[in-house]
Amino acid sequence: MDIILIIFGILFIVLGILGGILPVLPGPPLSYIGLLLLHFTKRYSFSTNFIILWLAITVIVYLLDYIIPAWGTKKFGGSKRGVWGSIAGLILGLLFFPPFGIIIGPFAGAVIGELSSGKTYNVALRSGLGSFLGLLTGTLLKLIASGMMAWYFFEKLLS
């Protein structure tokens, strides 16, 4: 049974890292499942504090991945319409145009939101840029979290 858990754990760790890059896969939650699968083997286990800490990190990173693009829009001078446009673009892009829609959606949504509020094209583009940079920041956070979980997984497995 341990061999099956380890094989599936490796699969989830790899999918988690891919999910840090591919927006259609929830990277950190998949990596966390990989850690849990290794934890449930008889030979390898993590401390309860370790498991709870990585659960908290996983939830925080997962939530931030959806919040940061809107925050980036606001930070780059976007109005409420730009922020809401960024959020709507993220959701619509995810639903109707995966995987590229999740990249283009927040940017386009922020720009459209700003233009609909009467802002100039330059202000709208700056708002869209903030959304895009927020998306890149979220992607980096997902990669770091998934990469760290992969490190702990393989460190435990090989020790």
N, C-alpha and C positions, 0 to 999 in steps of 0.2 A: 504493500500500500504506500509506503514511503516513497518508492521510486515514482509512482504515479503522481503523488503530490509534488515531488520535486520537478518532474517534467512539466506539469501544469504551472507550477510556480515560475519556472524559467520562461514559459510561454507568456504568462501575464506580465512578467518583468519586461520582456522584449516589446510586447504590445504597449506597455506603459510608456516606454521610451519613444516608441513611434507616435504615441498619442500626444507626446510633448510637441511634436512637429505637425502631425496631421490633426486638424481641428475636429474631425468626425469621431475621434477616439478620445475618451476621457483618460488622459495619461496617468496622472497621479492615483486616481482610484484603482486603475488596473494594476499599477505597480504595488499598491498597498495590498491588493488581493494576493499578489505574488508573495509578498512578505508573510501574509497570514498562512498561505499554503505551506511555506517552509516551516513556519512556527508550529503547525499542527502535525509535523512529522515527529517520530519518537526520538530521533537522534539530534535534531536541531531545534532550538527554541530561543526565543527572545524574551527579555523581561517584560512584565506587565506594563511597567512605565514606558518602555521603548515602544510597545504596541500602541499604547494610548497616545503618546507623543506624536507618533507618525500618523495616527488617525486624525488628530487635531491639525497637524500640518497639511494633510491631504484635504481636509474639509476647507481650511482657510485658503489654500492655493486654488482649489476648485472654485470657490466663491469669488476670489480676487480676479480670476480669469474673466469673469463676466462683469465685474465692477470697474476694473482698471481702464478699459477703453472709454467708458463714460467719464471717468475721472480725468483722463488725458484730454478729452474734448473740452471739459470745463477749464482745465489748467491752461490750455492754449487759447483761452478767450471765448470759448463757446458759450452760447446762451442756453437756457433751459430747452429750447427747441432743438438745439444742436445735440445736447445730451440725450434727449428723448429720441431724436433721430438716430443717434448712434446705437442706442439700445434696440430700437425697432429694426434698424439695419442688421444688427447682429442676429436677432431672432429670425427675421425674414431670410437672411442669407443662409443661416443654418438650416432652416426648413426647406427652402425652395432651390437653393443653388449650392449644395455641399459639393466638394469641400471648399471651393474657392469663395463661395458666398460669405463664409464666416470671416474671410479676410477683407473682401471688398465691401461687404454689407455695412459694417460700422463706419467706414470712411464715407461711403456714399450717403448713408443715413444722416451723418453729421453735416455733410455739405448741403444736402437737400433741406434739412431742418433749418440751417442757418439762412439759406437763400429764401426759404419760405417766410422767415421773419424779417426780410428786407435788408439783411446784411449784404455787404459787398462780396464779390466773388473771392477777393483775397482773404477776407475774414473767414469766409466759409471754408476755403481751402486750408487755412491754418487750423481751424477747428477739426477738419477731417484728418489733418496730419497728426494732431494730438490724439485722436481716436486710434489711428494706425500705430503710433508709437506706444500707446497703451496696450494694443493688441500684441505688439512685439515684446513688451515687458511681461505680459501675462504668459506668453510662450516661453520666454526665458525662465520664468519662475517654475513653470511646469517641467521644463527640461532639467532644471536643477533638482527639484524634488524627486522626480522619477530617477534621475541619475544617482542621487544619494541612496535611494531605496535599492537600486540595483547594486550599488557598491556594498551595502550592508548584507544584501541577499547573498552575493557571491563570496564575500568575506566569510560569512558564517558557513556557507556550503563548503568552502575549500579549507576551512580550518579544522 
